Each structure stands twice: as structure tokens, then as C-alpha cells.
């Protein structure tokens, strides 16, 4: 009898290849795992409906753990919703503004930014595929503070380096000793800022409790710093071949890269 009952899969750098496509090998392996009764959870730093959309491309029912674990919904039941406090948000926005860098602020299904959305945003592409009722709301504003207050329940900020790695590093240091906010990177070009008690592991735990699944029955697959908590937490933590060194060191096993269908290879080895 298969030990694994839930597979939690990161998207960028994991499920996707570098061309932002899901390799056919990954889709086939995930479908076979589903046929074996294993549940699949897209576990992403992105917003819920984005994860839900790309889960639907797998051709099977999937679950979604979104915003680095800060938002988890099962059918119509919200299992986790950890938003940044109204006292922390002004500090966050001020620090980002002082850095001179550009940021998006995310609620569960709303993106807010000041002045310009920015080029190549994945949510724009997602909205072209999502049905009307599920599309991600985009708010480009000249009054960020007011828009953030009006929207409420901001889950995270994602700050983009735009080539200025030094500014990104300086911004990270601002939050080093913050009591309630943390920073992680989901690529070398960004910094994500959210509550200190939020992680993909927390999101997985909320879903596990709802499904009646034990920790040792969970497999997690990821590549970047924001995946570290779930890689360490899961009964079986899998690092991609293209993962950061820290993720590889925390993992139980290192699979092939995202361009070599590493997700498929891990599922075939441990679940099929």
C-alpha cells in the first residue's frame, strides 16, 4: 500500500520548466499518482486562483496552498488566512518605498501596485485563461496606502530587484530582526515579505488536518528558499536538481531539474 497520500508541488522552477510550460512527463506522472488515490496540492507563493488555474492544466482535481501558505481553501471552506496586521503594513510599505524598488502587494485574489503593473506579469497571462468569476483583480493606483486600506487582508509583498541586487539585500536587512515579519526569496530577483508565522509548511499542516493525513504521508517538492519549510516538514522532502543549496541540504532526496521533468521522476520513484 502506498505510503504517500498527499503530494505538495511548487510551481516556478519545479512543476514548470524554464519556458513556463509543464512537461508532459510531469502531467502523466501526476495523473498516475491521482489514479493511485494520491491527492495533489499546488503549493505556491502566488495567489490562490493562479494555483487553481495551473492545477487545472494537469487534467485532474487538485488542491491549492497559496501565498506561501498564508491562504488555503478547500472547496468553499477557508482553512487558513494569515494577513499582515494593520500596524505592520505601514512599516512594510515605507521600507519598500525607501528602497527605491518596485513591489506588488497581494490579497488572496487581488494584486495592488503603484504607478505601473510592470512587464511580463504572470497574473496577466493567467487572467487570459481564467473564467470571469475567477480572474485576479488588478489595482494600479497612485495612492497605494488608501488602496491597501480599502482592500484589506494583504497577505504579502513581492519586491523585484530589476537588476539592483544590492538594494534588494539592503531591504532584506531592514527586516532581519523584525518581530512579526519575515523575508524569503522565490528567485534571485525578488524578495517576498509576509508574516513570520506563515510558511508553506503551515499551509500544508492546515490542509493535512482537514484531510486527516499524517505528516509522514506527505511528499513536498520544491526548489527555492520559500520551499524550505515544507521540504523540512514533509515526511518526504524532495529538492529539484536546480534547487538552491539550502533546499538540497534539507531534502531527503534530490531529483532531476525542472527542465528534465524532475517532478515526474520523483513521483515515479516514490509513489508509483
C-alpha positions as CSV (number, residue, x, y, z in Angstrom):
1,X,0.0,0.0,0.0
2,X,1.4,3.4,-1.0
3,X,2.6,5.4,2.0
4,X,2.3,8.9,0.3
5,X,-1.3,10.3,0.3
6,X,-0.6,14.0,-0.5
7,X,2.0,15.5,-2.9
8,X,2.7,19.2,-2.5
9,X,4.3,20.7,-5.6
10,X,5.8,24.2,-6.1
11,X,5.2,25.8,-9.5
12,X,8.0,28.0,-10.7
13,X,11.3,26.2,-11.1
14,X,9.6,22.9,-10.0
15,X,6.4,21.9,-11.9
16,X,7.3,24.3,-14.8
17,X,10.3,24.1,-17.0
18,X,12.3,27.3,-17.7
19,X,9.9,28.1,-20.6
20,X,7.0,28.2,-18.1
21,X,5.5,25.0,-19.5
22,X,4.6,21.9,-17.6
23,X,6.5,18.9,-19.1
24,X,4.2,16.1,-20.4
25,X,6.1,13.7,-18.2
26,X,5.1,15.6,-15.2
27,X,1.5,15.6,-16.2
28,X,1.4,11.9,-16.9
29,X,3.1,11.0,-13.6
30,X,0.8,13.3,-11.6
31,X,-2.3,11.7,-13.3
32,X,-1.0,8.2,-12.4
33,X,-0.5,9.3,-8.8
34,X,-4.1,10.6,-8.8
35,X,-5.3,7.2,-10.1
36,X,-3.5,5.6,-7.2
37,X,-5.6,7.7,-4.8
38,X,-2.9,10.3,-4.0
39,X,-4.1,13.9,-3.7
40,X,-2.1,16.7,-5.4
41,X,-1.7,20.2,-3.9
42,X,-0.2,23.1,-5.9
43,X,1.8,24.8,-3.3
44,X,2.9,28.2,-4.4
45,X,3.9,31.7,-3.4
46,X,1.4,33.0,-5.9
47,X,-2.2,33.8,-5.4
48,X,-4.9,31.2,-4.9
49,X,-6.7,31.4,-8.3
50,X,-3.3,31.3,-10.1
51,X,-2.5,28.0,-8.4
52,X,-6.0,26.7,-9.0
53,X,-5.7,27.6,-12.7
54,X,-2.4,25.8,-13.3
55,X,-3.5,22.9,-11.2
56,X,-6.4,22.5,-13.7
57,X,-3.9,22.1,-16.5
58,X,-2.9,18.8,-15.0
59,X,-6.2,17.3,-16.0
60,X,-7.2,16.1,-12.5
61,X,-8.8,17.7,-9.5
62,X,-6.1,19.5,-7.4
63,X,-5.9,21.4,-4.2
64,X,-4.2,24.8,-3.7
65,X,-2.0,26.1,-1.0
66,X,-1.3,29.8,-1.9
67,X,0.7,32.8,-0.9
68,X,3.4,30.8,0.7
69,X,0.9,29.0,2.9
70,X,-1.0,32.2,4.1
71,X,-4.1,31.2,2.2
72,X,-5.6,27.7,2.0
73,X,-9.2,27.0,0.8
74,X,-10.9,23.6,0.4
75,X,-14.0,23.9,-1.8
76,X,-15.7,26.9,-0.2
77,X,-14.1,26.4,3.3
78,X,-11.2,28.7,4.1
79,X,-8.7,26.7,6.2
80,X,-6.0,29.4,6.6
81,X,-6.0,33.2,6.0
82,X,-3.0,34.9,7.7
83,X,-2.9,38.6,6.6
84,X,-0.4,41.2,7.6
85,X,-1.5,43.4,10.5
86,X,-2.6,47.0,10.1
87,X,0.3,48.0,12.3
88,X,2.9,46.2,10.3
89,X,1.7,47.2,6.9
90,X,2.8,50.9,7.0
91,X,6.3,49.8,8.1
92,X,6.5,47.4,5.2
93,X,5.3,49.9,2.6
94,X,7.6,52.6,3.9
95,X,10.6,50.3,3.8
96,X,9.9,49.3,0.2
97,X,9.4,52.9,-0.8
98,X,12.7,53.9,0.9
99,X,14.5,51.1,-1.0
100,X,13.5,52.6,-4.4
101,X,12.4,49.2,-5.6
102,X,9.1,48.1,-7.2
103,X,6.6,45.9,-5.4
104,X,3.3,44.1,-5.8
105,X,1.0,43.7,-2.8
106,X,-1.2,40.6,-2.8
107,X,-4.5,39.9,-1.1
108,X,-6.0,36.4,-1.7
109,X,-7.1,37.3,-5.2
110,X,-6.1,41.0,-5.6
111,X,-2.8,42.5,-6.8
112,X,-2.1,46.1,-6.0
113,X,0.9,48.2,-7.1
114,X,1.7,51.9,-7.5
115,X,2.2,53.6,-10.9
116,X,2.7,50.7,-13.3
117,X,1.9,47.0,-13.3
118,X,5.3,46.1,-14.8
119,X,6.1,43.9,-17.8
120,X,5.7,40.2,-18.1
121,X,3.5,39.7,-15.1
122,X,2.3,36.1,-14.8
123,X,-1.1,37.2,-13.5
124,X,-1.9,39.0,-16.8
125,X,-1.4,35.7,-18.6
126,X,-3.4,33.9,-16.0
127,X,-6.4,36.3,-16.4
128,X,-6.5,35.5,-20.1
129,X,-7.2,31.8,-19.2
130,X,-9.3,32.2,-16.0
131,X,-13.2,32.4,-16.3
132,X,-14.7,35.8,-15.5
133,X,-15.6,35.0,-11.9
134,X,-12.1,33.8,-11.0
135,X,-10.0,36.5,-12.6
136,X,-7.4,38.2,-10.4
137,X,-8.3,41.8,-9.6
138,X,-5.5,44.2,-10.7
139,X,-5.4,47.6,-9.0
140,X,-2.8,50.1,-10.3
141,X,-3.0,53.1,-8.1
142,X,-1.5,56.5,-7.4
143,X,-2.5,56.2,-3.7
144,X,-1.1,52.9,-2.5
145,X,-1.8,53.4,1.2
146,X,-5.5,54.1,0.5
147,X,-5.9,51.2,-1.9
148,X,-4.3,48.9,0.6
149,X,-6.6,50.1,3.4
150,X,-9.6,49.7,1.1
151,X,-8.7,46.2,0.0
152,X,-7.6,44.9,3.4
153,X,-6.2,41.5,4.3
154,X,-2.9,41.9,2.5
155,X,-1.1,38.6,2.6
156,X,2.4,39.6,1.3
157,X,4.5,41.9,-0.8
158,X,6.8,40.8,-3.5
159,X,9.6,43.2,-4.3
160,X,11.6,43.0,-7.6
161,X,15.3,43.7,-7.9
162,X,15.1,45.0,-11.5
163,X,18.8,44.3,-11.6
164,X,19.7,46.1,-8.3
165,X,20.7,43.2,-6.1
166,X,22.4,45.5,-3.6
167,X,19.1,47.4,-3.0
168,X,17.3,44.0,-2.5
169,X,20.0,42.9,0.0
170,X,19.7,46.2,1.9
171,X,15.9,45.8,2.1
172,X,16.3,42.3,3.4
173,X,18.5,43.6,6.3
174,X,15.7,46.0,7.3
175,X,13.6,43.1,8.2
176,X,16.3,40.8,9.8
177,X,15.2,41.5,13.4
178,X,11.6,42.4,12.8
179,X,9.4,40.7,15.4
180,X,6.5,39.7,13.2
181,X,7.6,40.0,9.5
182,X,10.0,37.8,7.5
183,X,11.6,37.8,4.1
184,X,12.3,34.9,1.7
185,X,13.2,34.7,-1.9
186,X,11.4,32.7,-4.5
187,X,14.1,33.6,-7.1
188,X,17.3,35.6,-7.0
189,X,15.5,38.5,-8.5
190,X,12.9,39.1,-5.8
191,X,12.1,39.3,-2.1
192,X,8.8,38.3,-0.5
193,X,7.7,39.8,2.7
194,X,4.9,38.3,4.9
195,X,4.1,37.3,8.4
196,X,6.7,35.4,10.4
197,X,4.3,32.7,11.4
198,X,3.4,32.0,7.7
199,X,5.1,29.2,5.7
200,X,4.2,26.6,3.1
201,X,4.6,24.1,6.0
202,X,1.8,25.8,7.9
203,X,-0.4,25.8,4.9
204,X,0.3,22.0,4.4
205,X,-0.5,21.4,8.0
206,X,-3.9,23.1,7.8
207,X,-4.7,21.0,4.7
208,X,-3.5,17.8,6.3
209,X,-5.6,18.4,9.4
210,X,-8.7,18.8,7.2
211,X,-8.0,15.7,5.1
212,X,-6.9,13.5,8.0
213,X,-3.5,12.9,6.6
214,X,-0.4,12.4,8.7
215,X,3.0,14.2,8.2
216,X,4.8,11.0,7.1
217,X,2.2,10.6,4.3
218,X,3.2,13.9,2.7
219,X,5.7,14.5,-0.1
220,X,6.8,18.0,-0.9
221,X,8.8,19.0,-4.0
222,X,10.4,22.5,-4.4
223,X,13.5,24.4,-5.4
224,X,13.8,27.8,-3.6
225,X,14.1,29.4,-0.2
226,X,10.3,29.8,0.3
227,X,10.1,26.0,-0.2
228,X,12.5,25.2,2.6
229,X,9.9,24.9,5.4
230,X,7.8,22.4,3.5
231,X,10.8,20.4,2.4
232,X,11.9,20.1,6.0
233,X,8.3,19.5,7.3
234,X,7.1,16.8,4.9
235,X,7.6,13.2,5.6
236,X,9.5,13.1,2.3
237,X,11.1,16.3,1.1
238,X,12.3,16.4,-2.5
239,X,14.7,19.0,-3.9
240,X,14.8,19.7,-7.6
241,X,18.2,19.3,-9.3
242,X,18.1,23.1,-9.9
243,X,17.3,23.8,-6.3
244,X,19.3,26.2,-4.0
245,X,22.0,24.5,-1.9
246,X,20.0,25.1,1.3
247,X,17.0,23.3,-0.1
248,X,19.1,20.4,-1.3
249,X,20.7,20.1,2.1
250,X,17.3,20.0,3.8
251,X,15.8,17.4,1.4
252,X,15.5,13.6,1.8
253,X,16.2,13.2,-1.9
254,X,17.4,15.3,-4.9
255,X,15.6,14.6,-8.2
256,X,16.4,15.9,-11.7
257,X,16.0,19.5,-12.7
258,X,12.7,21.3,-13.8
259,X,13.9,21.0,-17.4
260,X,14.3,17.3,-17.0
261,X,10.9,16.6,-15.6
262,X,12.3,16.1,-12.1
263,X,8.7,16.1,-10.6
264,X,7.8,13.1,-12.7
265,X,11.0,11.3,-11.8
266,X,10.4,11.8,-8.0
267,X,6.8,10.7,-8.2
268,X,7.7,7.6,-10.2
269,X,10.4,6.7,-7.7
270,X,8.5,7.1,-4.5
271,X,4.8,6.9,-5.4
272,X,4.3,4.6,-8.4
